[in-house]
Amino acid sequence: MSEGVNASPKPPGFGSWLLSPGPFRGGVIITLMAVGLLVSTFYASSPTVPRTIAILLALVGVATSAGLVPVRAPQDFYGGLVLVVTAALALVASAELPGQRGFAFGPGTAPRLFAALLAALGAAVAVIGVFTEGPKIEKYAIRGPVLVVVSIVAFAAMIRPLGLVLATYLTFILSIFGSREMRLLESIIGAAVMTAFCVGLFTYLLNLPFQLWPRF
């Protein structure tokens, strides 16, 4: 009885709306991200640069929704803009940290330097997505990004009570769980190697006053 009868297609859900945005929807998403970024700048002591980035992103989002920006490579275009948003958020988060003091790096020097490089790289990728043909946005798993973000927040919460060594090691272990291809022994060894690298870099080479172990 059911031969020759095709099942009715399921209506696209919100996930599909985000995964395969057209120019209008993609522009709306970028505009909303820019508005969120703009709001966050009001809580920063040095909001000029991230606020300027937020305004420019909002203009790009509106122009994209209106069809004024030809998006030929959606994956590159939207991915690059997301990198710019991430970099601007890093600038907001590190605004309270002091910068360079003479020839010595301050706590805020490296975050702002890497954020600026990330913003420039993201903008370049987005421009490539406008002028060259490229792939559409592919499906992605949410597990990895969520665990990476959770691990970063966990590191911020653990660094003072546990010290740099334990906080770094546990952060790497937690972020590794974001991959479905993780192997326990390799993860334990890899986390130990990266922890030793971070301790050597920040404590001995950069001479930053990090607490290494828990204070009892």
N, C-alpha and C positions, 0 to 999 in steps of 0.2 A: 504493500500500500504506500510505503514511503519512498519507493523508487521514483526518481525524476523530480522529487520535491526538494528544493534547496532550503536549508535553514536560513531564517532571516538573520542578517548580520547584526551583531551587537552594536548598539550606539557607542560612539567613542566616549570614553570616560575622561576624568580630569587628568589622569596620568598621560593619556594619549595627547591631550591638549597641550601638556607641557613638553612631551617628548618630540612632537612633530609640529612645532609652531610655524604658521605661515608668517608673512611679513607683518600683518596687523597684530596677531597674537604675540609674536616675538617682540615687536616694538612695545606692546603693552607691558610685557614682563620686564623688559629692560627699564622702562619708565618707572615701574613700581620699585624695582631695585634701586634706581637712582634716588627716588623719593625717600626710601628707607635710609640710604646713605646720607642724604642731605639732613635728615632729622638727627642722625647720630653726630653730625659735625657740631651741633649746638652744645654738645657735652665735652668738646675738646678745647684745650687751651690755645691751640694753633690750628684753626679750622680753614685757613685760606686755601691751601692746596687741595685737600679732600673736598671742600665745598665747591671749588671750581670744577673738579672732576665730576662731582655729582650733577652739577648744572649742565655740563657738556653731555654727560650720559643721558640725561633727561631729554635734551634736544635731539640726540641721536635716536632715542626711542620713539619720540613723537614723529620724527622724520621717517623712520622705518615703518611705523604704522600707517603713515600717509602715503607710502609707496614711493617716497622721494629717494630712498637709499636702495639701490639694486643689490640684493643679497644673493650672490651667485654660489657661495659656499657657506651654507648655514652653520655647519659645524665649526668652521674657523671663525666666522663672524661673531656668533653668540658666545662661543667659548672664549674668544679674545676679550669680549666685553665683560664677561664674568671674571676673568683674571684682573681686569682693571678695577672692578668693584672690590674684589678681594684685596688688592693692593691699597686702595683708598681706605678700606676698613682698617688695615694694618697701620696706616698713617694716623688714623684717629686713635687707635688703641695705644700707640707709642708716643702720642703727643706730650704726655706728662713726663717722659723720660728725658734726662739731660743728654745733650749731644756730645760732640767731640770736645775734649779739653786739651788744647795744644796739639801734641803729636799722639796723644793717647785716646783710644776709643772710649766714648761714654756708653752707658747702657742703651741709649736710644739711637746710636749711630748705625749699628748693623741693621736693626729692623727697618729704619727709614731708608737706608741704602738699598736693601734687598726689595723693599716695597716699591721704590722708584724704578728699579730695574724690571720688576714684575709688571708694573703699569706700562712701561715703555714696550715691553715684549707683548703684552696683551693687546695694546693699541696697534702694533704692527701686524699681529695675527688677524685682528678684526679688519684692518685695511686690505689684507690679502683676500679675505672672504668677500670683499666687495668687488675686487677687480679680476679675480680668477675663479674659474669653475672648480667646484669641490663637492665633497660628499654632504649628504643631509645628516641631520642629527640622528645618531643611532640609539638604540635602547641601552640603558645602563642599569647597573645594580646599585641599590641605595645603601647596602650594608657597608661597603668600604668607606665611602665618604662620611657616613654617620659615625663609624668607629674611629676614624681619624680625628674628626672634630671632638668626639668624646675624650679621646686620649689627650688632646691638647688642653682641654679644660681640666682634665684630671691632673696633668702635669702642673698647671698653675695652682691647683689646690694642694698638691703634695710637696712642692718644692721647699716650702718653709718647714713643715713638721718633719719630713723624712730626709731632707737633704738632696743634693744633686745626684748622687749615685743611685739611690733606690728610686727616686722619682723618675730619672731618665730610663732606668731599666724597666720599670713597670709600665711606663708610657710606651716604650717600643713593643713590649709584649702585647699590650692592649691593642695597639694599632695593627700589629701583625694579624690579629684575629679578623681583620677586615678582608683578608684574602682567603679564598676557599682552597688555595693550593699550599697553605702553610703546613710545615712539618715541625713537630714539637722540638726535636733535637736541634735542627737547623735554626729554629726561631730562638731557642735559648742561647745558642752560641752567637748568633747574629746580634741579638740584643746586648750581650756582654761586650762584643767588639765595639759596637756603636757607643755604648756607655763609656768605655775606656777612651774612645776617640773624643767624645764630648768633654770628659773630665780633663784630658790633656790639652784640648784646644782652649776651653774657657778658663780653666784654673791656672794652668802653667804657661801657656803661650800668650794669652790675652791678659793674664793676671787679674781676672775679675774676682771679686770677693764672694764667691759662692760657698755656702755651707755644704760640706760634702756628705756628712752623716747626720742621723737624727740626734737631737739634743735631749738627753734624758734628765 
